[in-house]
Amino acid sequence: MGLVIGVGNTKPTFPYDYYYGVKINTNVADTTLERVGRAELHASLPVQSQMRRCLLNDNGEVVTYLHATDSTKTDTGATADLTGASGMVMVEIPEHYRKFEFDGNNILALISAYPLPGFHKVRKVYRSAYEATVDRTTSTIKLASVVNTTAAFRGGNNTAGWDDTYRSLLGRPATSISLTNFRNYARNRGAAGLNDKGWNCNLYEAQLNTYWLFVIEYAQLNCQTAFTAQLTEEGYRQGGLGDGVTTLEGGKWNSFNGYNPFVPCGITNSLGNATGVVDYEMPEEYGAALTVHVPSYRGIENPFGHVWSWTDGILVQAQSDADGAKHLFFRAADDNPENFNSSNYNGYVQRGELPRNDGYVKKILCGEYGDNMPQAIGGSSTTYFADYFYQNIPASGVALRGVYFGGTAIGGASAGLACAITNNAPSIAHTSIGSRLCFIPAA
């Protein structure tokens, strides 16, 4: 039966037929979840199936969508220019609607393609298909999502002397950049989108959308569950995204290239918009035979692992034991990029308290808008929320901290879509910390 809309009404007559989601029993350790809502929607996935790669120009306009099964082509089959000359390679995450319900120990996470009663709108946002690099073609550095192996787009810490060696950073994502500069380099793409500040580095809202879309699609909290393309008997997705690029040894990675990124951007182009895993064999200079498995979730390459991702729109206030003894989590009001900054909490709203211990997440803040930052630790790599949380307590005073997500190539089981670290100020830069490029269209 099709969607029934009353005259002058944009809401379904039978709203319970047009949502799907999962039930999370917070007292149960198993990461595999119960599916709820209309069963057919778990097979058709009307929201997730709209995610697709495209080329987005600096005005925030889609130049072309890319081929569903091969991102080196446009949707018409022509050769696609992924170098940046025709636009940034992005994944369109569609507008949809989301609701969280709470019943005792249960959290219901629900989504719909329609504005159902009690659901809030999740606006369309574009998230880079690849981990971001930078465009140094001019003196105005711009954050970029491209497949480009020229020196102007050199990634990592921009070591030119490695260009013709196994350590080459050409075509790799950029790191060794602070959150503040990632934000500035994204904004250098120009005034477009929401409040003329639509271009941003990795957005918390985009990270959060990716997280819940995966959790609901796979009915799984552990994204590192082994990948399988096989569906269940009901036609549902099962499994996860696999280990990801998380299985290197720290000493070997350091000797290899000083913790710089090594997976080329675009290695999952052969998957197009599909979820899957592509193998990448480490060069012999790494010191051991190793093949890493690069995941892509519906066009988002390396959504966790490889290098950390500085994430904007959230901050943490870390208080010493003598100055409040709390870790407070702040989110920019209405996710408005005009409020993003690295020095204070003006324009931010306190959304909860975070644990003051490292550990695997047992409970998340969640709340009305589904914040996936931890409320309590005490889980493991295969139980509860399965991702790790890092923090530290200042010796004195109160410290403003940023957040980066995902884990690194040596993260192992601690990495994941919601793996988060809150140890550092937004000014910190390191060879293993990168970001992504995002765009918010005008309202």
Secondary structure, DSSP 8 states (H G I E B T S, - for coil): ----B-TT--SBSSGGGS-EEEEEETT----B-EEEE-HHHHHH-TTGGG-EEEEE-TTS-EEEEEETTEEEEETTSSB---SSTT-EEEEEE--EEEEEEEETTEEEEEEESS--TT-EEE--EEEESS--EEE-SSSS-EEE-----SGGG--BT--GGGTTSTT--TTS-B-S--HHHHHHHHHTT-S-SGGG--EEESBHHHHHHHHHHHHHHHTBS-TTS-B-----TTS---B---S-S----HHHHHHHHTT---S-TTTTGGGTTS-EEEEEE--GGGSS--EEEEEEETTEE-SSSSSEEEEEEEEEEEE-TTTT--EEEEEEGGG-GGG--SS--TTEEEEEEE-SS-EEEEEEEETTTTEEEEEEE--BTTBTT--EEE----SSSEEEEEEEES--TT-GGG-STT-EE--S-TT---TTEE--EEE----
